[in-house]
Amino acid sequence: MQQQTIDLTSKAATDCNLAEPPRHARISEDWLSLWTGLAVFLLSLGVFFGVELLGFGAKVGTWTELSKAITPVGATYKWMSGWLAVVSTYVFMLSLLGLGNWLLGGNPRKFFVAFTLAFAISFGCWVLGNYANIAATTPAELQKFGITWSLKLTGEAGFVLALLAGLLIGNFFPRLAALMQEAVKPELFVKAAIVIMGAGVGIKALENSSLAWGIMFRGFCAIVEAYLIYWAVIYYIARKYFKFSREWAAPLASGISICGVSAAIATGGAIRARPMVPIMVSSLVVIFAVVELLILPFAAAQWLYKYPMVAGAWMGLAVKTDGAAVASGAIADSLVRAKAMSTMGVNYAGGWIMGASATVKVFIDVFIGVWAFVLAWVWSTKIEKREAGSKVSVGMIWQRFPKFVLGYVGTFLIVLILGLAAPGMVAKTKSAMGQANVFRGIFFVMTFFTIGVLSNFRKLWEEGIGRLALVYILCLFGYIIWIGLGIAFVFFHAIVPPLAKG
């Protein structure tokens, strides 16, 4: 008897024409996401020629006064007000994505209305998520803003707010959801963001080059070992005990195991899963990353203050999004050093614990492209060949391979090579990528808003989204966190940060 599998794709996704082929498309969405991300990346390189082509980008920082929440990211645009920066950012993204929508065969007039609404709501959530009582994480930030408490969710709380806003509109305001339909393209947004993210990973690699090579080597070994253990076990659990299809089990394994949103999207593209599959996994990733951020740094301070680098590596291995992982490392850095000082009288230098978190996370991000290629090959040559009974050509593997991963690897290598070949240009490279990352953040927050708009939550619950969350909870808190702790201990227990001077 054929094994029964669970299909979580809701009728709402079909009603929203998620799988409907574009009208007179001139390019596929996969290729468009690559070129959209590369366009932002290449424009950011204007810094090398003395021109800040993206300097008008609206940068959102942690705030208590709304008038100080938004600033233009470029130094030459400091004369520009925050709201003018928002308008400039909106016009740029409307033009860039409007051209892409036309290439996909979309309706320009409908897109203008749809994108304006989606951008306004998404950006509003992004700003609100950076409110100090929500986003501030360290004692220094609390002191800076004159507040006594914070939820310590980092600015990524904006992703959660955007998702909730999208769910509200998608489930209770169907006319508004229909009005925005032309601009509801979460896969395009997130893939373009991942292309830009490759450059950010390159910057992290350059910044971490000053760390001891021992930490770098240990981080690489930890990632390879953890990924191979995590992924296989989660895939097995999802298939064997929860009866998920391969289409759901593979993105779920990638999303839970190491890298969250980026890995789930890349895996979905590699195995040609329906768009809703990695998107729903991604929404769970962000929600649970917030939970981990609130728990793990304090657990590390309580039990790992004698092994500070283990604490840092654990944050990188266990917390699933880049921002939340590095924020967890920053919190653990402060708490663990304070605990070591109070109990042992040892004053460790700051930044090394967080550096371990960032180092591990860099290797995780680099591994996404490798893993996507491996899965594309396995699915094409093994699984589908066996199911179809026919030979799979190299061309079919290339057709399946998610093209935006090429952009991710390309931007990473360009930034890394520039920094290594001309160390004096690292500051300019960092400035350029800082401008590109403003748009990466907006792409991400629009991703989660449009995920919500597409999701008929009640229908998804009826069809099994609760079981998807159950797998996530079981594997994350019952298995991954503890295996990650063990791997971090094996590779990092023998090293400690240097002592603080003075």
TORPAVO-980715 format. One record per residue (C-alpha): residue number from 1; residue in three letters; x, y, z. Coordinates in steps of 0.5 Angstrom, whole numbers, plus 2048, in hexadecimal, padded with zeros to 3 digits. Example, Ala and Ser with C-alpha at 12.3 -4.5 7.8 and 13.67 -1.06 7.14 Angstrom:
// residues 2
<tiza 1 ALA <819 7F7 810>>
<tiza 2 SER <81B 7FE 80E>>
This chain:
// residues 502
<tiza 1 MET <800 800 800>>
<tiza 2 GLN <803 807 7FE>>
<tiza 3 GLN <805 80B 804>>
<tiza 4 GLN <800 811 806>>
<tiza 5 THR <803 817 806>>
<tiza 6 ILE <801 81E 808>>
<tiza 7 ASP <800 824 804>>
<tiza 8 LEU <7FF 82B 807>>
<tiza 9 THR <7FE 82F 801>>
<tiza 10 SER <7F8 833 802>>
<tiza 11 LYS <7F2 834 7FD>>
<tiza 12 ALA <7F4 83C 7FF>>
<tiza 13 ALA <7FA 83B 7FC>>
<tiza 14 THR <7F7 838 7F5>>
<tiza 15 ASP <7F1 83E 7F6>>
<tiza 16 CYS <7F7 843 7F6>>
<tiza 17 ASN <7FA 840 7EF>>
<tiza 18 LEU <800 83E 7F3>>
<tiza 19 ALA <802 839 7EE>>
<tiza 20 GLU <7FF 83D 7E8>>
<tiza 21 PRO <804 83E 7E2>>
<tiza 22 PRO <806 845 7E1>>
<tiza 23 ARG <802 848 7DB>>
<tiza 24 HIS <807 849 7D5>>
<tiza 25 ALA <80D 848 7D9>>
<tiza 26 ARG <814 84B 7D7>>
<tiza 27 ILE <818 848 7DC>>
<tiza 28 SER <817 842 7E2>>
<tiza 29 GLU <816 845 7E9>>
<tiza 30 ASP <81C 841 7EB>>
<tiza 31 TRP <820 844 7E6>>
<tiza 32 LEU <81D 84B 7E8>>
<tiza 33 SER <81F 84A 7EF>>
<tiza 34 LEU <826 849 7ED>>
<tiza 35 TRP <826 850 7E9>>
<tiza 36 THR <822 854 7EE>>
<tiza 37 GLY <827 852 7F4>>
<tiza 38 LEU <82D 853 7EF>>
<tiza 39 ALA <82A 85A 7ED>>
<tiza 40 VAL <82A 85C 7F4>>
<tiza 41 PHE <831 859 7F5>>
<tiza 42 LEU <834 85D 7EF>>
<tiza 43 LEU <831 863 7F1>>
<tiza 44 SER <834 863 7F8>>
<tiza 45 LEU <83B 863 7F5>>
<tiza 46 GLY <83A 86A 7F2>>
<tiza 47 VAL <83E 86B 7F9>>
<tiza 48 PHE <844 869 7F6>>
<tiza 49 PHE <844 86F 7F1>>
<tiza 50 GLY <842 874 7F6>>
<tiza 51 VAL <83A 874 7F4>>
<tiza 52 GLU <835 871 7F9>>
<tiza 53 LEU <830 86F 7F4>>
<tiza 54 LEU <82C 86B 7FA>>
<tiza 55 GLY <82E 870 800>>
<tiza 56 PHE <827 873 800>>
<tiza 57 GLY <824 86C 803>>
<tiza 58 ALA <820 86D 809>>
<tiza 59 LYS <824 86A 80F>>
<tiza 60 VAL <820 868 815>>
<tiza 61 GLY <823 868 81B>>
<tiza 62 THR <821 866 822>>
<tiza 63 TRP <81D 86C 825>>
<tiza 64 THR <818 86F 82A>>
<tiza 65 GLU <817 876 826>>
<tiza 66 LEU <814 874 820>>
<tiza 67 SER <817 87A 81D>>
<tiza 68 LYS <81E 877 81E>>
<tiza 69 ALA <81C 870 81B>>
<tiza 70 ILE <81E 871 814>>
<tiza 71 THR <824 874 811>>
<tiza 72 PRO <827 873 80A>>
<tiza 73 VAL <82C 86E 80A>>
<tiza 74 GLY <831 872 806>>
<tiza 75 ALA <836 878 809>>
<tiza 76 THR <835 87C 803>>
<tiza 77 TYR <82D 87C 804>>
<tiza 78 LYS <82D 87E 80B>>
<tiza 79 TRP <82A 885 809>>
<tiza 80 MET <824 880 807>>
<tiza 81 SER <81E 880 80C>>
<tiza 82 GLY <81C 879 80E>>
<tiza 83 TRP <815 879 80B>>
<tiza 84 LEU <819 87B 805>>
<tiza 85 ALA <81D 875 805>>
<tiza 86 VAL <817 871 806>>
<tiza 87 VAL <814 874 7FF>>
<tiza 88 SER <81A 873 7FB>>
<tiza 89 THR <81B 86C 7FE>>
<tiza 90 TYR <814 86B 7FC>>
<tiza 91 VAL <815 86E 7F5>>
<tiza 92 PHE <81B 86A 7F3>>
<tiza 93 MET <818 863 7F5>>
<tiza 94 LEU <811 865 7F2>>
<tiza 95 SER <816 866 7EB>>
<tiza 96 LEU <81A 860 7EC>>
<tiza 97 LEU <815 85B 7EE>>
<tiza 98 GLY <810 85E 7E9>>
<tiza 99 LEU <814 85D 7E3>>
<tiza 100 GLY <815 856 7E6>>
<tiza 101 ASN <80D 855 7E6>>
<tiza 102 TRP <80D 857 7DF>>
<tiza 103 LEU <812 852 7DD>>
<tiza 104 LEU <80E 84D 7E1>>
<tiza 105 GLY <808 84F 7DD>>
<tiza 106 GLY <804 853 7E2>>
<tiza 107 ASN <800 859 7E2>>
<tiza 108 PRO <803 85F 7E3>>
<tiza 109 ARG <7FD 863 7E6>>
<tiza 110 LYS <7FB 85E 7EA>>
<tiza 111 PHE <802 85D 7ED>>
<tiza 112 PHE <803 864 7EF>>
<tiza 113 VAL <7FD 864 7F3>>
<tiza 114 ALA <7FF 85D 7F6>>
<tiza 115 PHE <806 85F 7F7>>
<tiza 116 THR <805 866 7FB>>
<tiza 117 LEU <800 862 800>>
<tiza 118 ALA <805 85C 801>>
<tiza 119 PHE <80B 861 802>>
<tiza 120 ALA <807 866 806>>
<tiza 121 ILE <805 860 80B>>
<tiza 122 SER <80B 85C 80B>>
<tiza 123 PHE <810 862 80C>>
<tiza 124 GLY <80B 864 812>>
<tiza 125 CYS <80C 85E 815>>
<tiza 126 TRP <813 85E 814>>
<tiza 127 VAL <814 865 818>>
<tiza 128 LEU <80F 862 81D>>
<tiza 129 GLY <813 85C 81E>>
<tiza 130 ASN <819 861 820>>
<tiza 131 TYR <816 864 826>>
<tiza 132 ALA <81B 864 82B>>
<tiza 133 ASN <816 861 830>>
<tiza 134 ILE <816 85B 82B>>
<tiza 135 ALA <81C 85B 828>>
<tiza 136 ALA <822 85D 82D>>
<tiza 137 THR <826 857 82F>>
<tiza 138 THR <82C 859 833>>
<tiza 139 PRO <82D 85D 83A>>
<tiza 140 ALA <831 862 836>>
<tiza 141 GLU <82B 863 831>>
<tiza 142 LEU <826 864 837>>
<tiza 143 GLN <82A 869 83A>>
<tiza 144 LYS <82B 86D 833>>
<tiza 145 PHE <823 86D 833>>
<tiza 146 GLY <822 86F 83A>>
<tiza 147 ILE <81D 869 83B>>
<tiza 148 THR <81D 863 840>>
<tiza 149 TRP <81A 85D 83C>>
<tiza 150 SER <81A 85B 835>>
<tiza 151 LEU <817 854 832>>
<tiza 152 LYS <81E 854 82F>>
<tiza 153 LEU <81B 851 828>>
<tiza 154 THR <820 855 824>>
<tiza 155 GLY <81E 859 81E>>
<tiza 156 GLU <81C 852 81B>>
<tiza 157 ALA <815 853 81F>>
<tiza 158 GLY <813 857 819>>
<tiza 159 PHE <813 850 815>>
<tiza 160 VAL <80E 84D 81A>>
<tiza 161 LEU <80A 853 81A>>
<tiza 162 ALA <80A 853 812>>
<tiza 163 LEU <808 84C 812>>
<tiza 164 LEU <802 84D 817>>
<tiza 165 ALA <800 853 813>>
<tiza 166 GLY <7FF 84F 80D>>
<tiza 167 LEU <7FC 84A 810>>
<tiza 168 LEU <7F7 84F 813>>
<tiza 169 ILE <7F5 852 80C>>
<tiza 170 GLY <7F6 84B 808>>
<tiza 171 ASN <7F1 848 80D>>
<tiza 172 PHE <7EC 84D 80F>>
<tiza 173 PHE <7EC 853 809>>
<tiza 174 PRO <7EC 84F 803>>
<tiza 175 ARG <7EA 855 7FF>>
<tiza 176 LEU <7F1 858 801>>
<tiza 177 ALA <7F5 852 800>>
<tiza 178 ALA <7F2 851 7F9>>
<tiza 179 LEU <7F4 859 7F8>>
<tiza 180 MET <7FB 857 7F9>>
<tiza 181 GLN <7FB 851 7F5>>
<tiza 182 GLU <800 853 7F0>>
<tiza 183 ALA <805 855 7F4>>
<tiza 184 VAL <805 84F 7F9>>
<tiza 185 LYS <80B 84B 7F7>>
<tiza 186 PRO <80F 849 7FD>>
<tiza 187 GLU <813 844 7F9>>
<tiza 188 LEU <816 849 7F5>>
<tiza 189 PHE <817 84E 7FB>>
<tiza 190 VAL <81B 849 7FF>>
<tiza 191 LYS <81F 846 7F9>>
<tiza 192 ALA <821 84D 7F8>>
<tiza 193 ALA <823 84E 7FF>>
<tiza 194 ILE <827 848 7FF>>
<tiza 195 VAL <82B 84A 7F9>>
<tiza 196 ILE <82D 851 7FD>>
<tiza 197 MET <82E 84D 803>>
<tiza 198 GLY <834 849 800>>
<tiza 199 ALA <838 850 800>>
<tiza 200 GLY <836 851 807>>
<tiza 201 VAL <839 84A 809>>
<tiza 202 GLY <83F 84C 805>>
<tiza 203 ILE <840 852 80A>>
<tiza 204 LYS <83F 84E 810>>
<tiza 205 ALA <845 849 80D>>
<tiza 206 LEU <849 84F 80C>>
<tiza 207 GLU <848 852 813>>
<tiza 208 ASN <849 84B 816>>
<tiza 209 SER <850 84A 813>>
<tiza 210 SER <853 84D 819>>
<tiza 211 LEU <850 848 81D>>
<tiza 212 ALA <855 842 81F>>
<tiza 213 TRP <855 83D 81A>>
<tiza 214 GLY <854 838 81F>>
<tiza 215 ILE <84D 83B 820>>
<tiza 216 MET <84C 83B 818>>
<tiza 217 PHE <84E 834 817>>
<tiza 218 ARG <849 831 81D>>
<tiza 219 GLY <843 835 81A>>
<tiza 220 PHE <844 832 814>>
<tiza 221 CYS <845 82B 817>>
<tiza 222 ALA <83F 82C 81B>>
<tiza 223 ILE <83A 82E 815>>
<tiza 224 VAL <83C 828 811>>
<tiza 225 GLU <83B 823 817>>
<tiza 226 ALA <835 827 819>>
<tiza 227 TYR <831 827 812>>
<tiza 228 LEU <832 820 811>>
<tiza 229 ILE <830 81E 817>>
<tiza 230 TYR <82A 823 818>>
<tiza 231 TRP <827 822 811>>
<tiza 232 ALA <827 81B 810>>
<tiza 233 VAL <823 81A 817>>
<tiza 234 ILE <81E 81F 816>>
<tiza 235 TYR <81D 81D 80F>>
<tiza 236 TYR <81C 815 812>>
<tiza 237 ILE <817 818 817>>
<tiza 238 ALA <813 81C 813>>
<tiza 239 ARG <812 816 80E>>
<tiza 240 LYS <812 810 812>>
<tiza 241 TYR <80E 813 818>>
<tiza 242 PHE <80A 819 815>>
<tiza 243 LYS <809 816 80E>>
<tiza 244 PHE <80B 81C 80B>>
<tiza 245 SER <80C 81C 803>>
<tiza 246 ARG <813 81D 801>>
<tiza 247 GLU <811 824 7FE>>
<tiza 248 TRP <810 826 806>>
<tiza 249 ALA <815 822 809>>
<tiza 250 ALA <81B 825 805>>
<tiza 251 PRO <81A 82C 806>>
<tiza 252 LEU <817 82B 80E>>
<tiza 253 ALA <81E 827 80F>>
<tiza 254 SER <822 82D 80C>>
<tiza 255 GLY <81E 832 810>>
<tiza 256 ILE <81E 82F 816>>
<tiza 257 SER <825 82C 816>>
<tiza 258 ILE <82A 832 815>>
<tiza 259 CYS <828 838 811>>
<tiza 260 GLY <821 839 811>>
<tiza 261 VAL <81E 83E 80C>>
<tiza 262 SER <823 83E 807>>
<tiza 263 ALA <824 836 807>>
<tiza 264 ALA <81D 835 807>>
<tiza 265 ILE <81C 839 801>>
<tiza 266 ALA <822 836 7FD>>
<tiza 267 THR <820 82F 7FF>>
<tiza 268 GLY <819 830 7FC>>
<tiza 269 GLY <81C 833 7F5>>
<tiza 270 ALA <821 82D 7F5>>
<tiza 271 ILE <81C 828 7F5>>
<tiza 272 ARG <816 82C 7F2>>
<tiza 273 ALA <812 82C 7F8>>
<tiza 274 ARG <80B 830 7F7>>
<tiza 275 PRO <80C 838 7F9>>
<tiza 276 MET <808 837 7FF>>
<tiza 277 VAL <80C 831 802>>
<tiza 278 PRO <813 835 804>>
<tiza 279 ILE <80F 83C 805>>
<tiza 280 MET <80B 838 80B>>
<tiza 281 VAL <811 835 80E>>
<tiza 282 SER <814 83C 80E>>
<tiza 283 SER <80F 83F 812>>
<tiza 284 LEU <810 83A 817>>
<tiza 285 VAL <818 83B 817>>
<tiza 286 VAL <817 842 819>>
<tiza 287 ILE <812 841 81E>>
<tiza 288 PHE <816 83C 822>>
<tiza 289 ALA <81C 840 821>>
<tiza 290 VAL <819 845 825>>
<tiza 291 VAL <818 840 82A>>
<tiza 292 GLU <81F 83E 82A>>
<tiza 293 LEU <821 845 82B>>
<tiza 294 LEU <81D 846 831>>
<tiza 295 ILE <820 83F 834>>
<tiza 296 LEU <827 83D 832>>
<tiza 297 PRO <82B 842 834>>
<tiza 298 PHE <829 842 83B>>
<tiza 299 ALA <82A 83B 83C>>
<tiza 300 ALA <831 83C 839>>
<tiza 301 ALA <833 841 83E>>
<tiza 302 GLN <830 83C 844>>
<tiza 303 TRP <834 836 842>>
<tiza 304 LEU <839 837 83D>>
<tiza 305 TYR <83D 83D 840>>
<tiza 306 LYS <843 839 841>>
<tiza 307 TYR <843 837 839>>
<tiza 308 PRO <841 83E 836>>
<tiza 309 MET <843 83C 82F>>
<tiza 310 VAL <83F 836 82F>>
<tiza 311 ALA <839 83B 831>>
<tiza 312 GLY <83A 83F 82B>>
<tiza 313 ALA <83B 839 826>>
<tiza 314 TRP <834 836 829>>
<tiza 315 MET <831 83D 827>>
<tiza 316 GLY <833 83C 820>>
<tiza 317 LEU <831 835 820>>
<tiza 318 ALA <82B 835 823>>
<tiza 319 VAL <827 83C 821>>
<tiza 320 LYS <825 83C 81A>>
<tiza 321 THR <825 843 817>>
<tiza 322 ASP <82B 847 816>>
<tiza 323 GLY <828 84D 81A>>
<tiza 324 ALA <826 849 820>>
<tiza 325 ALA <82C 844 820>>
<tiza 326 VAL <831 84A 820>>
<tiza 327 ALA <82C 84E 825>>
<tiza 328 SER <82C 848 82A>>
<tiza 329 GLY <834 848 829>>
<tiza 330 ALA <834 84F 82B>>
<tiza 331 ILE <82F 84E 831>>
<tiza 332 ALA <833 847 833>>
<tiza 333 ASP <83A 84B 833>>
<tiza 334 SER <837 850 838>>
<tiza 335 LEU <834 84C 83D>>
<tiza 336 VAL <839 846 83C>>
<tiza 337 ARG <83F 84B 83E>>
<tiza 338 ALA <83B 84E 843>>
<tiza 339 LYS <83A 847 846>>
<tiza 340 ALA <841 845 846>>
<tiza 341 MET <843 84C 849>>
<tiza 342 SER <83F 84B 84F>>
<tiza 343 THR <840 844 850>>
<tiza 344 MET <847 843 84E>>
<tiza 345 GLY <84A 84A 84E>>
<tiza 346 VAL <84C 849 847>>
<tiza 347 ASN <84B 84F 842>>
<tiza 348 TYR <84B 84C 83B>>
<tiza 349 ALA <84B 851 835>>
<tiza 350 GLY <845 853 832>>
<tiza 351 GLY <843 851 82B>>
<tiza 352 TRP <846 84A 82A>>
<tiza 353 ILE <840 846 82D>>
<tiza 354 MET <83C 84A 828>>
<tiza 355 GLY <841 849 823>>
<tiza 356 ALA <841 841 823>>
<tiza 357 SER <839 842 822>>
<tiza 358 ALA <83B 846 81C>>
<tiza 359 THR <840 841 819>>
<tiza 360 VAL <83C 83B 81A>>
<tiza 361 LYS <836 83F 816>>
<tiza 362 VAL <83B 841 811>>
<tiza 363 PHE <83C 83A 80F>>
<tiza 364 ILE <835 838 810>>
<tiza 365 ASP <833 83D 80B>>
<tiza 366 VAL <839 83B 806>>
<tiza 367 PHE <836 834 806>>
<tiza 368 ILE <82F 836 803>>
<tiza 369 GLY <832 836 7FC>>
<tiza 370 VAL <836 82F 7FD>>
<tiza 371 TRP <830 82C 800>>
<tiza 372 ALA <82B 82F 7FB>>
<tiza 373 PHE <82F 82C 7F5>>
<tiza 374 VAL <830 825 7F9>>
<tiza 375 LEU <828 824 7FA>>
<tiza 376 ALA <827 827 7F2>>
<tiza 377 TRP <82B 821 7F0>>
<tiza 378 VAL <829 81C 7F5>>
<tiza 379 TRP <821 81D 7F3>>
<tiza 380 SER <823 81D 7EC>>
<tiza 381 THR <827 817 7EB>>
<tiza 382 LYS <825 813 7F1>>
<tiza 383 ILE <81E 814 7F3>>
<tiza 384 GLU <81A 817 7ED>>
<tiza 385 LYS <81E 812 7E8>>
<tiza 386 ARG <81C 80C 7ED>>
<tiza 387 GLU <815 80F 7ED>>
<tiza 388 ALA <814 810 7E5>>
<tiza 389 GLY <818 80A 7E3>>
<tiza 390 SER <81C 80F 7DE>>
<tiza 391 LYS <823 812 7DE>>
<tiza 392 VAL <824 819 7E0>>
<tiza 393 SER <829 81D 7DC>>
<tiza 394 VAL <82E 822 7DE>>
<tiza 395 GLY <829 828 7DB>>
<tiza 396 MET <824 826 7DF>>
<tiza 397 ILE <828 826 7E6>>
<tiza 398 TRP <82A 82D 7E3>>
<tiza 399 GLN <823 82F 7E2>>
<tiza 400 ARG <821 82D 7E9>>
<tiza 401 PHE <826 830 7EC>>
<tiza 402 PRO <824 837 7F0>>
<tiza 403 LYS <827 83C 7EC>>
<tiza 404 PHE <827 842 7F2>>
<tiza 405 VAL <82C 83D 7F5>>
<tiza 406 LEU <831 83F 7F0>>
<tiza 407 GLY <830 846 7F2>>
<tiza 408 TYR <831 845 7F9>>
<tiza 409 VAL <838 841 7F8>>
<tiza 410 GLY <83A 846 7F3>>
<tiza 411 THR <839 84C 7F7>>
<tiza 412 PHE <83C 849 7FD>>
<tiza 413 LEU <842 847 7F9>>
<tiza 414 ILE <843 84E 7F6>>
<tiza 415 VAL <843 852 7FC>>
<tiza 416 LEU <848 84D 7FF>>
<tiza 417 ILE <84C 84D 7FA>>
<tiza 418 LEU <84C 855 7FA>>
<tiza 419 GLY <84D 855 801>>
<tiza 420 LEU <853 850 801>>
<tiza 421 ALA <856 853 7FB>>
<tiza 422 ALA <856 85A 7FD>>
<tiza 423 PRO <856 85B 805>>
<tiza 424 GLY <855 862 804>>
<tiza 425 MET <84F 862 801>>
<tiza 426 VAL <84B 85E 806>>
<tiza 427 ALA <848 864 809>>
<tiza 428 LYS <845 866 803>>
<tiza 429 THR <843 85F 801>>
<tiza 430 LYS <83F 85F 808>>
<tiza 431 SER <83C 866 807>>
<tiza 432 ALA <83A 863 800>>
<tiza 433 MET <837 85D 803>>
<tiza 434 GLY <834 861 809>>
<tiza 435 GLN <830 865 803>>
<tiza 436 ALA <82E 85E 800>>
<tiza 437 ASN <82B 85B 806>>
<tiza 438 VAL <826 861 807>>
<tiza 439 PHE <823 85E 801>>
<tiza 440 ARG <824 857 804>>
<tiza 441 GLY <820 858 80A>>
<tiza 442 ILE <81A 85B 806>>
<tiza 443 PHE <81A 855 802>>
<tiza 444 PHE <81A 850 808>>
<tiza 445 VAL <814 854 80B>>
<tiza 446 MET <810 854 805>>
<tiza 447 THR <811 84D 804>>
<tiza 448 PHE <80E 84C 80B>>
<tiza 449 PHE <808 850 80A>>
<tiza 450 THR <807 84D 803>>
<tiza 451 ILE <807 846 806>>
<tiza 452 GLY <802 848 80B>>
<tiza 453 VAL <7FD 84B 806>>
<tiza 454 LEU <7FE 844 802>>
<tiza 455 SER <7FC 840 808>>
<tiza 456 ASN <7F5 83E 80A>>
<tiza 457 PHE <7F7 83C 811>>
<tiza 458 ARG <7F1 838 813>>
<tiza 459 LYS <7F1 834 80C>>
<tiza 460 LEU <7F8 833 80D>>
<tiza 461 TRP <7F7 831 815>>
<tiza 462 GLU <7F2 82C 812>>
<tiza 463 GLU <7F7 829 80D>>
<tiza 464 GLY <7FC 828 812>>
<tiza 465 ILE <800 82E 813>>
<tiza 466 GLY <800 82C 81B>>
<tiza 467 ARG <804 826 819>>
<tiza 468 LEU <809 82A 816>>
<tiza 469 ALA <80A 82E 81C>>
<tiza 470 LEU <80A 828 820>>
<tiza 471 VAL <810 825 81C>>
<tiza 472 TYR <814 82C 81D>>
<tiza 473 ILE <813 82C 825>>
<tiza 474 LEU <814 824 826>>
<tiza 475 CYS <81B 825 821>>
<tiza 476 LEU <81D 82C 824>>
<tiza 477 PHE <81C 82B 82B>>
<tiza 478 GLY <81D 824 82C>>
<tiza 479 TYR <823 822 827>>
<tiza 480 ILE <826 828 824>>
<tiza 481 ILE <828 82D 829>>
<tiza 482 TRP <82B 827 82D>>
<tiza 483 ILE <82F 824 828>>
<tiza 484 GLY <831 82B 826>>
<tiza 485 LEU <833 82C 82D>>
<tiza 486 GLY <837 826 82D>>
<tiza 487 ILE <83B 827 826>>
<tiza 488 ALA <83C 82E 829>>
<tiza 489 PHE <83F 82B 82F>>
<tiza 490 VAL <844 826 82B>>
<tiza 491 PHE <847 82C 826>>
<tiza 492 PHE <847 832 82B>>
<tiza 493 HIS <848 830 832>>
<tiza 494 ALA <84F 830 832>>
<tiza 495 ILE <850 837 830>>
<tiza 496 VAL <84E 83E 834>>
<tiza 497 PRO <84E 845 832>>
<tiza 498 PRO <854 849 834>>
<tiza 499 LEU <853 84D 83A>>
<tiza 500 ALA <851 855 83A>>
<tiza 501 LYS <857 85A 83B>>
<tiza 502 GLY <857 85E 841>>
